[in-house]
Amino acid sequence: MDITKLIKNAIEADKITIGTDSTLKYLNHDKLDSAIIASNCPKNIKCDIEKTAKLSNSKIYTFSGTSIELGATARKPFSISVLGIKK
């Protein structure tokens, strides 16, 4: 699956949440279809997202680029370690 295309489609449909806290909140309430983690995301954050995503049966994708590149893909002028795609 092309993660870049998935992100762009989610942005156009306004179904994206940005940041660790927001993504974890949506995962805890089972409102995310998937979570996308940057390749250079800190291990503790990555573990938290993975554990919570497994509990909510959400998909996890690892973005091949850095958090700066993930931010650019999401059309934001800042780095993004984690983003979620709402159901």
C-alpha positions as CSV (number, residue, x, y, z in Angstrom):
1,M,0.0,0.0,0.0
2,D,1.2,3.5,-0.9
3,I,1.3,5.3,2.5
4,T,1.8,8.7,0.8
5,K,-1.4,8.2,-1.2
6,L,-3.2,7.1,1.9
7,I,-2.2,10.2,3.8
8,K,-3.2,12.5,0.9
9,N,-6.6,10.9,0.6
10,A,-7.1,11.2,4.4
11,I,-6.2,14.9,4.3
12,E,-8.6,15.6,1.5
13,A,-11.4,13.8,3.4
14,D,-10.4,15.6,6.6
15,K,-9.9,12.3,8.4
16,I,-6.4,12.9,9.9
17,T,-5.2,13.5,13.4
18,I,-1.7,14.7,14.1
19,G,0.5,14.0,17.1
20,T,1.1,11.3,19.7
21,D,-1.4,12.4,22.3
22,S,-4.2,12.9,19.8
23,T,-3.5,9.6,18.0
24,L,-3.4,7.7,21.3
25,K,-6.7,9.3,22.4
26,Y,-8.4,8.3,19.1
27,L,-6.9,4.8,19.3
28,N,-8.2,4.4,22.9
29,H,-11.7,5.3,21.7
30,D,-11.4,2.9,18.7
31,K,-11.9,5.8,16.2
32,L,-8.8,5.2,14.0
33,D,-8.5,3.0,11.0
34,S,-4.7,3.2,11.1
35,A,-1.7,4.9,12.6
36,I,1.4,6.0,10.7
37,I,4.7,6.3,12.4
38,A,7.8,8.1,11.1
39,S,10.9,6.0,10.7
40,N,12.8,8.1,13.3
41,C,10.0,8.1,15.9
42,P,11.3,7.6,19.5
43,K,11.1,3.9,20.6
44,N,8.9,4.6,23.6
45,I,6.3,6.5,21.5
46,K,6.4,3.8,18.9
47,C,5.8,1.0,21.5
48,D,2.9,3.0,23.0
49,I,1.2,3.4,19.6
50,E,1.8,-0.2,18.6
51,K,0.4,-1.6,21.9
52,T,-2.7,0.7,21.8
53,A,-3.3,0.0,18.1
54,K,-3.2,-3.8,18.7
55,L,-5.9,-3.4,21.4
56,S,-8.1,-1.4,19.1
57,N,-7.4,-3.6,16.0
58,S,-6.1,-0.7,14.0
59,K,-3.4,-1.0,11.3
60,I,0.1,0.3,11.9
61,Y,2.3,1.6,9.0
62,T,5.8,2.8,9.2
63,F,6.5,5.7,7.0
64,S,9.9,5.2,5.2
65,G,10.9,8.9,5.7
66,T,11.8,10.9,8.7
67,S,9.4,13.0,10.8
68,I,10.2,16.1,8.8
69,E,9.3,14.2,5.6
70,L,6.1,12.9,7.1
71,G,5.2,16.5,8.0
72,A,5.8,17.6,4.5
73,T,3.7,14.7,3.1
74,A,0.9,15.8,5.5
75,R,1.3,19.4,4.1
76,K,2.4,20.8,7.5
77,P,5.4,23.1,8.1
78,F,6.6,21.1,11.1
79,S,7.8,17.6,11.8
80,I,5.3,14.8,12.7
81,S,6.3,11.6,14.4
82,V,2.8,10.0,14.5
83,L,-0.4,10.6,12.7
84,G,-3.7,8.8,12.6
85,I,-6.3,8.2,10.0
86,K,-9.9,8.3,11.3
87,K,-12.5,5.7,10.4
